Amino acid sequence: MANPQVGSKVETVERKGVDLVICLDISNSMLAQDIKPNRLERAKQSIYNMLDNLTNDRIGLVVFAGKAYMQLPLTTAYNAIKMVLSNITTDYIKVQGTAMADAIDKAVVLLDNDSPTSKAIIVITDGEDHLGNVSSSVENAIKQNIHIHTIGIGLPGGSPIPIVKNGLTVGFKKDKSGNTIVTKLDEKTLIEVAKLGKGVYVRSTNTRVGLKSVFDEINKMDEIVFDEQRI
């Protein structure tokens, strides 16, 4: 009645998916609280949620402010990505600015041109203080069949940049004249980058960051077998 069985067989399992690099802005302006609890934390939460719904897609991570740094190569180890993300703060990069061009260049390096998979880059930023020739970097990505999507995180009305010590807000950043600095979402460049990069642009709100909408667009790309395992 228990139908006992014995034996084994070998099967080849294919792994299909797309290759995706997330470029996350961690400049000080990402501490602004127009998107709750702040721009950076909300972006990280959205990435966590996206990872919970992935299976075989390979994800890489680049963080940037005044410079860009590769944090993780392409991987399906989603828990490892979450662990790295949880430790990332605006203190990670001391040089301030928004080096989007450098971030895109680093992402292109991660997206191995010899891999047959469909490839995409998602840039999450408030878009302020662009450094470098962004259009040149986007054009280089497109030549390698890499699409670029952008998410503008922040509100056009802007918000002051808090000064945080030991987890508490102790004031707001001021300019040399003593005026409080207000950081505003700069959508113009982000829309242009998405258009040139054959991707989509989404503006975040307090109810959604927009990462799901972008990833739904990426899911329309062809999933190509990038690995086979015999089990």
GIWO-V570966 format. One record per helix or strand. SS is the DSSP state (2 for helix, 1 for strand). FROM is the first residue (numbers start at 1). TO is the last residue. Records with the same first field share a line. If there is no record, write none. Layout:
SS: FROM-TO  FROM-TO
This chain:
1: 12-17  19-25  58-64  68-75  98-98  119-125  130-130  146-152  159-160  162-165  168-172  174-174  180-180  182-183  201-203  224-230
2: 28-31  39-51  78-86  90-92  100-110  134-143  187-196  211-218
